[in-house]
């Protein structure tokens, strides 16, 4: 992706810590005009958000978009469910995989791509506590190696 038409607005770092991400999908999102303006200003949070498939449509719940300051009566509820736009084949594939034990769908990023608001969602499996501890240990080990390399590089 070229950086000229891509701008990251919000990401969900907690999702990478709590889940193994198996597949990712880029999808559009159905928003009102004032919500789009608020997203362009970076006033969106996906930390507590989750995705559900209902009646063949995909919705994201808990995604907070702060009401636009100059929007007055046109502002929508900041926590309302928002519909995600995916191809029907992708929806069928996701719904089939989420019926399996342990799989869920989580939003990973919200970004602007070519003037459009896009959401990156991931098919995720939950991590156990020992998996999280292993990830923390790997990060610490990598950090130590980088620190040692930086110190040896100085001499």
N, C-alpha and C positions, 0 to 999 in steps of 0.2 A: 504494500500500500504506500502510495506517495503521501508525504506529510502535508502537501498543499491542500488536499481535500479531506483530511482525516483529523478530527479533534476529539480526544477522549474527554468525556464530561464526568463520568463516575465509573468506578470499578468496585468490585466486591472481593477484596483480599481475603475476607473471612471464609468465603466459599472454597478457595483453594486450600485453606487450612482444615476445614471441616469435611471436605469431600474429595474423592478421587474423581477427576473429570475425565470421562471416557470419550465423549464426542461433543463438538461445539457446533452451533448453528447461528447464522446471522439472520435476524428477522426485523421487519419493520414494526412500528408501533402506532396504534391509532390514538391520536391526541387532538385536543382542541387547540385553537390558535394561541390562546394565552399560555397554555401549557408548553407549547413549542418555544415561545419567547422565553419562558422561565428556564427551560432546558438549555437554550442557547447561552443564557447567563450562568449556567453551571449550578443551578439550584435544584439538584435531584440527588436522591439517595436510594441505593439498592441494597443496603446492608441487611435489612430484615425481610427482604422480598423473597417470594417463591412463585412458582409457576404451576398452574393446573390446566388440565384439558377437560372441557365441559361441552358436551353436545357437538363434538367435532370442531370446536374453536379453542384457541389457546389464550389464557388470560394470565396476567401477572398481578399478584396481590401484594400489598405492603410496600409498593414502590412509591416513595414520597416525592412529589413535585411541589415545591413551595409555590403558593399562589403569586401570580405576577402582580407587582405593586400597582401598575397603572391599569389593571384589568377590570376593576370594579365588578359589575354584575356578570361579566362573562367568565369569571373565575370558576373553576370546578373544584370539587372536593379533592384535597391533595392526596388522599389515600384510596380513591376509587379504583376498582379493578380496571385495568387497561388491556385492551385486546391486542395480541401480537399477531402479525401477519406472516404466515408461513404457507408453503404449498401444501395441498391436501395430502400428497404422498409423504411429506415430512411429518405431518401431523399424525398420520396413521402409523408411521414407523415409531415415532416418539410414544404414542399411546400404547403400542404393543410392548415397548421396552419398559415403560413405567409400571406395567402390570406385574413385571417380575419383581421378586422380593428384593428390597434394598435400593431400588433405583428411584431417583427423583429428578426434577428439572429445576435448576437454579439460574437466575440471571447473573451474568458475570461482569458485563460492561455495558455502559450506555455511551454512545458516541455519535458525532455528526459526521456523515459521509456524503460529500457532494451536496450539502444543503438539506439532507434528510436525516431524521433521527433514527438510529438503528440500535438494536439491543442484541448483544451476544449472549445466548443461553447455552447452558451445558447440561448434558445428561450425566448425572453424578451418582456415585455410590458413597454411602456414609463411611467415614473412617472410625475406627475404634481408638480408644485412648492410646494403646501401644503404637498404633500407626502414627499418631500425632507426635508422640515422644520421639519416634524414629526420625520424623521430618525435622524436629527441632535439633536433634543430635547432628543430622547431616548439615543443617545450616550453620551450627556452631563450628563444626569441623571445617567447613569451607571457609568460614570467616577467619579461623585460626591460620589456615594455609595461606590465605590472601595476606594476612598480617605478617606472617613469617616471610613470604615472598617480598613484600614491600620493604621489610627491614633489611633483608639480604641484598635487595636491589640498591639500597642506599650506599652500601660499602663498596 
